[in-house]
Every structure is written in structure tokens, then in C-alpha cells.
Amino acid sequence: MRRSSTLVLLIGLVLVAAPVLAGGADCQKKAAQASHKCEMSAEECQKWMAEAKTRPWLGVDLDIDKAAATLTVIRVVPNSPAERAGFRAGDQLVAMNGVPYGEESKDQLAAIKKSLKFGDTVTYTVRRAGAEERLAATLTHMPESVYVAMVEEHKKEHTEIASR
């Protein structure tokens, strides 16, 4: 089964890796996907959104396919560290700082995520058109305009869920 997710957060390996990549979390990524609704409570999302301002940001929206254990870039935020590094929609994320995405490296990826700071440069290995390529991105703060749009979109999503 396919699960979609912008910028945001983590259940199992893929959900642990997504925030590391996007600098966002499940909420942000899920809000970007109209076909998928956030599974967190409004309180959990509110807490995550408040913390989003304190986490380094890459600027990609990801499609998470748990069955295939893949993370695919579906959108690169304009003027983001990801855009400056050369990320493109369709890139499949293979590794971060040499650590491959997979169940066996879940703890390593979580440790990397926890250690990231604004201004850190992270090297991502992506698969593009069948070949692997390395992209170096310097993580920054999420711009206020991106943050506000993410929060507003997610509030709408929770309002729709609550009204059902």
C-alpha cells in the first residue's frame, strides 16, 4: 500500500527518515498530499508544528511507499536548500551521509536527524534515471511563508477530519 507524505514526521524507518530529509515531518508531507490525511491528533500536530521552526529544513515533499521501502521526491520547494543542491521531482532517496535508507540503519538515521543543526551540509545519494548521484545540501530554517502555508493547510485537514 502506498502512503504519501511534505515535510513531515516518523513511524518505523521510513517515517523516521522523512523528517531527516525534509527537515519537516509527517504532518507537512501528509498535508501536501490530498489523497492522504494525517493520522496524528490535532494536539500532536500542533506540537510538531511548533517544533518545526527549531529543526533544520531541506525543502522537499516526499512520497513514502512503505511496501517498497522507498522515498521519492514529489516536489522541491522553490528557493530551498534542496533546489540549490539540485534535487528534482522523481529522485529516489538512497542514502544520507553514506547511511542507506533501510530498516537496518533506522537507528543511525535517527541519530543523524537528532544531531543536525542549521548550516550543516548533508550529502544525499539519490537514484535518478537509474543512476546514483550525490547531492550536498546545506540545511536552513524553514521560511516563515512556507511554515504559515503548511500550518494553514494542516489546520484545514484536521477541520475536515473533525467534521466527518
N, C-alpha and C positions, 0 to 999 in steps of 0.2 A: 504494500500500500504506500502511496506517495504522500508525504507530508511536506507542506510548504512552510517557509519561514523567512524580514529585514531586520535587522539588525537586530532578532534577537533572541532568547537565552537557552537552559540546557537540561535535557533528560537523557541519560545514557551518554554514549560517546558523541554522537552527532550533536546533541543539544549542548554538550559541554564545549564542543569545538566551535559552534556557530558564534557565540558571543566573542570568543577569542578572535575570530576572523573579522566579524563586523564591528567589533567594539560596541556592539549593541546587544540585543538579546532576542529571545523568542518573541516577546511582545512586538518588538519593532518589525521583525521579519514576518511574523504572522499577520500583522496589520497590513503589510504590503500585499498580501495575498487574499484576494476577495473570496477565494474558494475555501479558505481555512480560517477558522475562528480560534482565538486564543483560548486555551484550556485553563489558564490561571484565573484565580479570583481577582476581582477588582482591586482588592487590598494588596495582593501580591504584585499586580501590575503597577499600582501606584508606587509601591516601594521600589520596584525595579526602575521605573521611570525617574524617580528622584536620584537613584544611584547612577543612571546613565550619564549624567553630567560629570561624574567623577571617574569614568572609565575611558581609556584611550579608544579612539574611533578610527575605523578603516574606511567605511563608506560603501559597503556592498549589501545588496539584498540577495539572500541565498534560497535556493530550492533544496530542501533536505529530503533525500529519498532513503528512508531507514532500511527498506528491504534491500536496496543495492548498496547501502552504506556509502552514499556519495553526497557531496556538497557541490552544487553548481551555482555559479553566479548568474542571477537573472537580471540584475540591474546594477550599474555602477553609478553612484551619486555624483552628479557634476561637481567639479572643483574639489573633490575629496582626495585623500591620500591614495585611495585605490585608483582613481582616474590618473593621477600623476605617476603612479607606478606602472600603468599600462594594463590594468585589469580590463577585461571585456566580458560582456554578457556571453554565456556559454562556456566560460572557463570552468573546468572541474578542479577543485582544490585537492591536491595530493598530499602536501606536507607543509608544515610551518616550522621554520628554523631547523629544517632537516628531520623533524619528527613526523612520521607518516600518520595520517588520519586512520584510525582503526581502533578496535576495542583494546588491543594490546598496549596502546600508547595513551589511553584515556587519562591516566594519572599524570603523565608527563605533560600533556596538553593543558590540563587543569593548572598545573604548576606554572607553566609558561603564562597562561592567562592571568594568573594572580600576580605575577612579577612584572607585567607590562606597565610602563609609565608613558606619559605624554612625551613625545620626542623620540621614543625608541624606534629603531628601524627593525622591521621584521621581514624575513625573507620567506616568501610563499612559493611553493612549487605548484604550478598549475599544468593541467593537461589541456592542450589547445590543438584541435585538428589532428589528434593522435600523437602529438609530440609534447614532451615536457619542457617547460620553460620556467626560469626563476624570475620572480618579480620582487623587488625590495620596496617596501612602503614605510614611510615614517608616520607613525600614528599621531593624531592630534585630538583636540577637543571637538566634540560634535558641535557644529554651528547652531546657534540659537534657532534659526529658521527651520533647520532640519528637526531639531528637538521639538519645537512647537507643533510642526506638522505631524510628527509621529504621535505625540500625546493626543492631539485632536482626533486623529484617525482612530486611535485605540479607544478613546472615550466613546466614539460613535459605535465601535464594535461592541463594547460592553453594554451600551444602551440598547442596541438591537437584541443582544442575547437576553437581557433582563426583561424586555418587553414581550418575549415569546411565552 
